Amino acid sequence: MTRTQAPETATVSWAPLVAACLGAFMLLVDVTIVMVALPGITADLGMSFTDAQWLLDGYALALAALLLAAGSYADHTGRRKVYLRALALFALASLACGLAPSAGLLLAARVVQGVAAAAMMATTLALISATYHGRQRGLAFGVWGGVNGAAAAVAPVLGGLLTEHLHWRAIFLVNLPISLAAAWLTLRGVEESRLPGGARLDWAGMATFTLAAGALTYGLIEAGEHGWAAARTLVPLAVAAAAFAAFLVTESRNAHPMLDLRLFAGRSFSGIMAGAGLLMPAAFACLAFTSLWLQQDLRLGPVMAGLALSPMAATSLVSSVVVSRLFPGLSPRFALGGGLLLIGAGALLQGMLGEHSGWAALAPGLTVTGLGVGLAVPSLSSAAMTYAPPRRAGMAAGTVNTVRQLGYALGVALLGLLYRDGGGYAALNDVYLASAVTGVVAALLVLVAVRGTRRG
């Protein structure tokens, strides 16, 4: 592999790191910042519960579907070039979201945001890896990881502040100056890096995977509104099954697949992927419905709702730092498995709401869940690469992020079935019970399937 980059010198510029971290911060904040603003958005634009689900899922699905393909394209076209284009597209899509006069235009702009976010996520870490070396690279990776954790902690409170003191449109418009700063730093301080040869995009794999994920999510969301026997539910579910079968055939025959299915022959790798995918509905997808309960049932303002959700993110940020220092060699099996058990326990604690429960009743469960997230999430990428062949390490890391975003999207769709059917604290208890079961089942899968060695 060859790269075009500036040689390492004694003086290290941190502008490339800041540029990459700004992009990573934006795209991760935008996954969850919308949660706190949901009541205001739905009221202003007359959105249905189904529309609200798509406001979350449109972004996550586009991000999941295009992440691996975007990484391959950037490797061959040029990571700096792709990152700059993604920043521009993300800014334009954010502007469209902030100015959208209707629900349809807002949902479409959110999908475009997700497309840009996929390219940004695929390039930020690669740009850091190509720019820094030795001890500087380790430090840069640490800062990048810390920013990722901070994004999750900041998003609910930032969304609440912007929504309550400005307008819900501000949660999208705030991306414009951040995108501009990231682009300026990239133009000034980031060298181009790429792999040799022409781009080999797996168009068939990308198309069939996108169709399968989108149709499955659509069918699940429609089931909540029209029932399981409705044609609007059955047809997309059938399309999803056919598209997934086509994806498996395509990837097994392609010499340069988007996803090498042979990775899943190792049970440890499969266990890690199962844990990564199930972690998202267990820990994160339920927060969207918690935000609705806090604001619609308890009548909290956006700021208080954001603060009520913050114990989980704050605890996860602290616990991830503590675990990395006290247990630097902790096995991925026990980091992910133990983290998922804590996530399941935290969800169970949150699912004990009563008629007179307030926001404080969520705090113990959110704190325990945060401990689990801080233990499990930092180990995911390294665990995937541990149980994959070295030449597929990049694909393995990308697959983790793809599976996580897909798990989040499907989690919002499935848990929405439970929240829609009831209402208030009883429905939210059902959501958290399902999340608890998901967390415990995922933990058992990981502990049974993942081996303690590098062989999967």
C-alpha positions as CSV (number, residue, x, y, z in Angstrom):
1,M,0.0,0.0,0.0
2,T,1.3,3.5,-0.9
3,R,0.2,6.8,0.4
4,T,0.9,10.4,-0.7
5,Q,1.5,12.3,2.5
6,A,3.9,14.6,4.2
7,P,6.9,13.0,6.0
8,E,6.8,12.8,9.7
9,T,8.7,15.6,11.4
10,A,9.6,16.6,14.9
11,T,6.9,19.3,14.7
12,V,3.4,17.8,14.5
13,S,0.4,19.7,13.4
14,W,-2.8,18.9,15.1
15,A,-5.0,20.7,12.6
16,P,-5.8,17.4,10.7
17,L,-6.9,15.8,14.0
18,V,-9.2,18.7,14.8
19,A,-10.6,18.6,11.3
20,A,-11.4,14.9,11.6
21,C,-12.7,15.2,15.1
22,L,-15.1,18.0,14.1
23,G,-16.6,15.8,11.4
24,A,-16.9,12.8,13.7
25,F,-18.5,14.9,16.4
26,M,-21.1,16.3,14.0
27,L,-22.2,13.0,12.5
28,L,-22.4,11.3,15.9
29,V,-24.3,14.1,17.5
30,D,-26.8,14.1,14.7
31,V,-27.7,10.5,15.4
32,T,-29.3,11.4,18.7
33,I,-29.7,15.2,18.9
34,V,-33.0,14.9,17.2
35,M,-34.5,12.8,20.0
36,V,-35.0,15.8,22.4
37,A,-36.5,17.9,19.6
38,L,-39.0,15.3,18.4
39,P,-42.1,16.8,20.1
40,G,-41.4,20.3,18.7
41,I,-40.7,19.0,15.2
42,T,-43.7,16.8,15.0
43,A,-46.0,19.6,16.3
44,D,-44.7,22.2,13.9
45,L,-44.8,20.0,10.8
46,G,-47.8,17.9,11.6
47,M,-45.7,14.7,11.6
48,S,-47.2,11.3,12.6
49,F,-45.6,8.8,15.0
50,T,-44.4,6.9,11.9
51,D,-42.8,10.1,10.5
52,A,-41.0,10.6,13.8
53,Q,-39.6,7.1,13.5
54,W,-38.3,7.8,10.0
55,L,-36.7,11.1,11.2
56,L,-34.4,8.9,13.3
57,D,-34.2,5.9,11.0
58,G,-33.7,7.6,7.6
59,Y,-30.3,9.0,8.8
60,A,-29.2,5.8,10.5
61,L,-30.2,3.6,7.6
62,A,-28.3,5.7,5.0
63,L,-25.3,5.7,7.3
64,A,-25.4,1.9,7.7
65,A,-26.1,1.1,4.1
66,L,-23.3,3.2,2.6
67,L,-20.5,3.1,5.2
68,L,-18.5,0.2,3.8
69,A,-18.9,1.3,0.2
70,A,-17.9,4.9,1.1
71,G,-14.8,3.6,2.8
72,S,-13.8,1.6,-0.3
73,Y,-14.5,4.6,-2.6
74,A,-12.5,6.9,-0.4
75,D,-9.5,4.5,-0.2
76,H,-9.1,4.6,-4.0
77,T,-10.4,8.1,-4.9
78,G,-8.7,10.0,-2.1
79,R,-9.8,10.3,1.5
80,R,-9.2,14.0,1.8
81,K,-11.2,14.6,-1.4
82,V,-14.1,12.4,-0.2
83,Y,-14.1,14.0,3.2
84,L,-14.3,17.5,1.8
85,R,-17.2,16.5,-0.5
86,A,-18.9,14.8,2.4
87,L,-18.6,17.9,4.6
88,A,-20.1,20.1,1.9
89,L,-23.0,17.7,1.3
90,F,-23.6,17.4,5.1
91,A,-23.7,21.2,5.4
92,L,-26.2,21.5,2.5
93,A,-28.4,18.7,3.9
94,S,-28.3,20.3,7.3
95,L,-29.3,23.6,5.8
96,A,-32.2,21.9,4.0
97,C,-33.3,20.2,7.3
98,G,-33.2,23.6,9.0
99,L,-35.3,25.3,6.4
100,A,-37.6,22.4,5.5
101,P,-41.2,23.6,5.3
102,S,-42.8,20.1,5.3
103,A,-42.3,16.7,6.8
104,G,-41.5,15.1,3.5
105,L,-38.7,17.5,2.7
106,L,-37.2,17.2,6.2
107,L,-37.2,13.4,6.0
108,A,-35.6,13.5,2.5
109,A,-32.9,15.9,3.8
110,R,-32.2,13.6,6.8
111,V,-31.5,10.7,4.4
112,V,-29.0,12.9,2.5
113,Q,-27.4,13.8,5.8
114,G,-27.0,10.1,6.4
115,V,-25.3,9.6,3.0
116,A,-22.8,12.4,3.8
117,A,-22.3,11.0,7.4
118,A,-21.4,7.6,5.9
119,A,-18.6,9.1,3.9
120,M,-17.4,11.2,6.9
121,M,-17.4,8.2,9.3
122,A,-15.5,6.2,6.7
123,T,-12.7,8.8,6.2
124,T,-12.1,10.5,9.6
125,L,-10.2,7.6,11.2
126,A,-8.4,6.8,7.9
127,L,-7.2,10.4,7.6
128,I,-5.8,10.3,11.2
129,S,-4.1,7.0,10.5
130,A,-2.5,8.3,7.3
131,T,-1.4,11.6,9.0
132,Y,0.1,10.5,12.3
133,H,2.6,7.8,13.2
134,G,4.1,6.2,16.3
135,R,3.2,7.8,19.6
136,Q,1.4,10.7,17.9
137,R,-1.0,8.2,16.2
138,G,-1.9,6.6,19.5
139,L,-2.5,10.0,21.0
140,A,-4.6,11.0,18.0
141,F,-6.7,7.8,18.2
142,G,-7.3,8.4,21.9
143,V,-8.5,12.0,21.3
144,W,-10.7,10.8,18.4
145,G,-12.3,8.1,20.7
146,G,-12.8,10.7,23.4
147,V,-14.6,13.0,21.0
148,N,-16.9,10.2,20.0
149,G,-17.8,9.6,23.6
150,A,-18.3,13.3,24.3
151,A,-20.6,13.5,21.3
152,A,-23.0,11.0,22.9
153,A,-22.8,12.9,26.2
154,V,-23.4,16.3,24.7
155,A,-26.1,15.5,22.2
156,P,-29.2,15.4,24.5
157,V,-28.3,18.6,26.4
158,L,-27.2,20.4,23.3
159,G,-30.4,19.5,21.5
160,G,-32.4,20.6,24.5
161,L,-30.7,24.0,24.8
162,L,-31.0,24.8,21.1
163,T,-34.6,23.7,20.9
164,E,-35.8,25.5,24.0
165,H,-33.8,28.7,23.7
166,L,-33.7,29.1,19.9
167,H,-35.8,26.7,17.8
168,W,-35.7,23.0,16.8
169,R,-34.3,24.1,13.4
170,A,-31.2,25.3,15.2
171,I,-30.2,21.6,15.9
172,F,-29.5,21.3,12.1
173,L,-28.3,24.8,11.4
174,V,-25.5,24.6,14.0
175,N,-23.8,22.1,11.7
176,L,-23.0,24.9,9.2
177,P,-20.2,26.7,11.1
178,I,-18.8,23.4,12.3
179,S,-18.7,22.0,8.7
180,L,-17.0,25.2,7.5
181,A,-14.4,25.0,10.2
182,A,-13.7,21.4,9.5
183,A,-13.4,22.0,5.7
184,W,-11.0,25.0,6.3
185,L,-8.7,22.9,8.5
186,T,-8.8,20.1,6.0
187,L,-7.8,22.3,3.1
188,R,-5.0,23.9,5.1
189,G,-3.5,20.9,7.0
190,V,-4.6,17.5,5.6
191,E,-2.6,15.7,2.9
192,E,-4.2,13.4,0.4
193,S,-4.0,9.7,1.0
194,R,-5.3,6.8,-1.1
195,L,-4.7,3.2,-2.1
196,P,-3.2,2.5,-5.5
197,G,-5.3,1.3,-8.4
198,G,-8.8,2.1,-9.5
199,A,-11.9,2.1,-7.4
200,R,-13.7,-1.3,-7.2
201,L,-17.1,-0.4,-5.9
202,D,-19.5,-3.3,-5.2
203,W,-22.6,-1.7,-6.7
204,A,-24.7,-4.8,-6.6
205,G,-23.8,-5.5,-2.9
206,M,-24.5,-1.9,-1.9
207,A,-27.9,-1.9,-3.8
208,T,-29.1,-5.2,-2.4
209,F,-28.0,-4.4,1.2
210,T,-29.6,-0.9,1.1
211,L,-32.9,-2.4,-0.3
212,A,-33.0,-5.2,2.2
213,A,-32.3,-2.8,5.2
214,G,-34.7,-0.2,4.0
215,A,-37.5,-2.5,3.1
216,L,-37.2,-4.4,6.4
217,T,-37.3,-1.2,8.4
218,Y,-40.3,0.1,6.4
219,G,-42.2,-3.1,6.9
220,L,-41.6,-3.0,10.7
221,I,-42.7,0.6,11.0
222,E,-45.8,0.0,8.8
223,A,-46.7,-3.0,10.9
224,G,-47.2,-0.6,13.9
225,E,-49.7,1.5,12.0
226,H,-51.5,-1.0,9.7
227,G,-51.0,-4.4,11.3
228,W,-49.0,-7.4,10.4
229,A,-51.5,-8.7,7.8
230,A,-51.7,-5.5,5.8
231,A,-50.2,-5.5,2.3
232,R,-48.2,-2.4,3.2
233,T,-46.4,-4.6,5.8
234,L,-46.1,-7.9,4.0
235,V,-44.9,-6.6,0.7
236,P,-41.8,-4.7,2.0
237,L,-41.0,-7.7,4.3
238,A,-41.0,-10.0,1.3
239,V,-38.9,-7.6,-0.6
240,A,-36.5,-7.4,2.3
241,A,-36.1,-11.2,2.4
242,A,-35.6,-11.4,-1.4
243,A,-33.0,-8.5,-1.4
244,F,-31.1,-10.1,1.5
245,A,-30.9,-13.4,-0.3
246,A,-29.7,-11.6,-3.4
247,F,-27.1,-9.8,-1.2
248,L,-25.8,-13.1,0.1
249,V,-25.5,-14.5,-3.4
250,T,-23.8,-11.4,-4.8
251,E,-21.3,-11.1,-2.0
252,S,-20.4,-14.8,-2.2
253,R,-19.6,-14.6,-5.9
254,N,-17.9,-11.1,-6.0
255,A,-14.1,-11.1,-6.1
256,H,-14.1,-7.7,-4.4
257,P,-17.2,-7.8,-2.1
258,M,-18.4,-4.9,0.0
259,L,-18.6,-7.5,2.8
260,D,-16.6,-10.7,2.8
261,L,-19.0,-13.3,4.1
262,R,-16.2,-15.6,5.0
263,L,-15.6,-13.4,8.0
264,F,-18.7,-14.8,9.6
265,A,-17.3,-18.4,9.3
266,G,-15.5,-17.6,12.6
267,R,-17.9,-17.9,15.5
268,S,-16.0,-15.3,17.5
269,F,-16.4,-12.7,14.8
270,S,-20.1,-13.6,14.4
271,G,-20.5,-13.2,18.1
272,I,-19.0,-9.8,18.1
273,M,-21.2,-8.7,15.3
274,A,-24.3,-10.0,17.1
275,G,-23.3,-8.2,20.2
276,A,-22.7,-4.9,18.3
277,G,-26.0,-5.1,16.5
278,L,-28.1,-5.9,19.6
279,L,-26.3,-3.4,21.8
280,M,-28.0,-0.5,20.0
281,P,-31.7,-1.4,20.5
282,A,-30.8,-2.5,24.1
283,A,-29.1,0.8,25.1
284,F,-29.9,3.6,22.6
285,A,-33.1,3.0,20.5
286,C,-35.2,3.2,23.7
287,L,-34.1,6.7,24.4
288,A,-36.2,8.2,21.6
289,F,-39.4,7.0,23.4
290,T,-38.1,8.0,26.8
291,S,-37.7,11.6,25.4
292,L,-41.3,11.5,24.2
293,W,-42.5,10.3,27.6
294,L,-40.5,13.0,29.4
295,Q,-41.9,15.8,27.3
296,Q,-45.4,14.6,26.4
297,D,-46.4,12.9,29.7
298,L,-44.2,14.6,32.3
299,R,-44.4,18.0,30.5
300,L,-40.6,18.6,30.8
301,G,-39.0,21.2,28.6
302,P,-36.3,20.1,26.1
303,V,-33.5,21.2,28.4
304,M,-34.7,19.2,31.3
305,A,-35.5,16.3,29.1
306,G,-31.9,16.4,27.8
307,L,-30.5,16.6,31.3
308,A,-32.7,13.7,32.4
309,L,-31.2,11.5,29.7
310,S,-27.6,12.6,30.4
311,P,-26.6,10.2,33.2
312,M,-26.2,7.4,30.8
313,A,-23.8,9.3,28.4
314,A,-21.9,10.9,31.2
315,T,-21.4,7.6,33.0
316,S,-20.3,5.8,29.9
317,L,-17.7,8.5,29.1
318,V,-16.2,8.2,32.6
319,S,-16.4,4.4,32.8
320,S,-14.7,4.0,29.4
321,V,-11.7,6.0,30.6
322,V,-11.5,4.1,33.9
323,V,-11.8,0.7,32.3
324,S,-9.1,1.5,29.7
325,R,-6.7,2.5,32.5
326,L,-7.4,-0.2,35.1
327,F,-8.0,-3.1,32.7
328,P,-6.0,-2.3,29.5
329,G,-5.8,-6.0,28.5
330,L,-9.4,-7.0,29.2
331,S,-10.6,-9.7,26.8
332,P,-13.2,-8.5,24.2
333,R,-15.3,-11.4,25.3
334,F,-15.7,-10.1,28.8
335,A,-15.7,-6.4,27.9
336,L,-18.6,-6.8,25.4
337,G,-20.4,-9.6,27.3
338,G,-20.1,-7.9,30.7
339,G,-21.1,-4.5,29.2
340,L,-24.2,-6.0,27.6
341,L,-25.2,-7.6,30.9
342,L,-25.0,-4.2,32.6
343,I,-27.0,-2.7,29.8
344,G,-29.7,-5.3,30.2
345,A,-29.7,-4.7,34.0
346,G,-29.9,-1.0,33.5
347,A,-32.9,-1.3,31.1
348,L,-34.7,-3.5,33.6
349,L,-34.2,-0.9,36.3
350,Q,-35.6,1.8,34.0
351,G,-38.6,-0.4,33.2
352,M,-40.1,-0.1,36.7
353,L,-42.0,3.1,36.3
354,G,-45.2,3.7,38.1
355,E,-48.1,6.1,37.6
356,H,-46.5,8.8,39.7
357,S,-42.9,8.3,38.6
358,G,-40.9,11.3,37.7
359,W,-37.7,11.8,35.6
360,A,-35.5,10.9,38.6
361,A,-36.8,7.3,38.5
362,L,-34.8,6.8,35.3
363,A,-31.5,7.9,36.8
364,P,-30.3,4.6,38.5
365,G,-31.1,2.5,35.4
366,L,-29.5,5.1,33.0
367,T,-26.4,5.1,35.2
368,V,-26.0,1.3,35.1
369,T,-26.6,1.3,31.4
370,G,-24.0,3.9,31.0
371,L,-21.5,1.7,32.8
372,G,-22.2,-1.1,30.4
373,V,-21.9,1.2,27.4
374,G,-18.6,2.5,28.6
375,L,-17.3,-1.1,29.1
376,A,-18.7,-2.5,25.8
377,V,-18.5,0.1,23.1
378,P,-14.8,1.0,23.2
379,S,-13.9,-2.7,22.6
380,L,-16.0,-3.2,19.5
381,S,-13.7,-2.1,16.7
382,S,-10.6,-3.7,18.2
383,A,-12.5,-6.9,18.9
384,A,-13.7,-7.2,15.4
385,M,-10.2,-6.7,14.0
386,T,-8.8,-9.2,16.6
387,Y,-11.0,-12.0,15.1
388,A,-10.5,-11.1,11.5
389,P,-7.6,-11.7,9.1
390,P,-5.2,-8.8,9.0
391,R,-6.0,-8.0,5.4
392,R,-9.7,-7.6,6.4
393,A,-9.1,-5.5,9.5
394,G,-10.4,-2.4,7.9
395,M,-13.5,-4.2,6.6
396,A,-14.1,-5.7,10.0
397,A,-14.0,-2.3,11.7
398,G,-16.3,-0.9,9.1
399,T,-18.7,-3.8,9.5
400,V,-19.0,-3.1,13.2
401,N,-20.2,0.5,12.6
402,T,-22.6,-0.7,9.8
403,V,-24.1,-3.3,12.1
404,R,-24.4,-0.8,15.0
405,Q,-26.3,1.7,12.9
406,L,-28.5,-1.0,11.3
407,G,-29.3,-2.3,14.8
408,Y,-30.3,1.2,15.9
409,A,-32.6,1.7,13.0
410,L,-34.3,-1.7,13.4
411,G,-34.5,-1.1,17.2
412,V,-36.4,2.2,16.7
413,A,-38.8,0.4,14.4
414,L,-39.4,-2.6,16.6
415,L,-39.6,-0.8,19.9
416,G,-42.0,1.7,18.3
417,L,-44.4,-1.2,18.0
418,L,-44.5,-1.5,21.8
419,Y,-44.7,2.2,22.5
420,R,-47.4,2.9,19.9
421,D,-49.7,0.1,21.3
422,G,-49.9,1.6,24.8
423,G,-48.9,5.0,25.9
424,G,-47.4,6.6,28.9
425,Y,-45.3,4.9,31.5
426,A,-46.8,1.4,30.8
427,A,-45.8,1.4,27.2
428,L,-42.3,2.7,28.1
429,N,-42.0,-0.1,30.7
430,D,-42.7,-2.5,27.8
431,V,-40.0,-0.8,25.7
432,Y,-37.4,-1.2,28.5
433,L,-38.4,-4.8,29.2
434,A,-37.7,-5.6,25.6
435,S,-34.4,-3.7,25.8
436,A,-33.5,-5.7,28.9
437,V,-34.2,-9.0,27.3
438,T,-32.2,-7.9,24.2
439,G,-29.2,-6.9,26.3
440,V,-29.1,-10.2,28.3
441,V,-29.6,-12.4,25.3
442,A,-26.8,-10.5,23.5
443,A,-24.5,-10.9,26.5
444,L,-25.1,-14.7,26.5
445,L,-24.5,-14.9,22.8
446,V,-21.2,-13.1,23.2
447,L,-20.0,-15.0,26.2
448,V,-20.8,-18.4,24.5
449,A,-19.6,-17.6,21.0
450,V,-16.5,-15.4,21.4
451,R,-13.3,-17.2,22.3
452,G,-10.6,-15.8,24.5
453,T,-8.0,-16.2,21.7
454,R,-7.5,-14.7,18.3
455,R,-8.9,-17.7,16.6
456,G,-12.5,-17.4,15.8
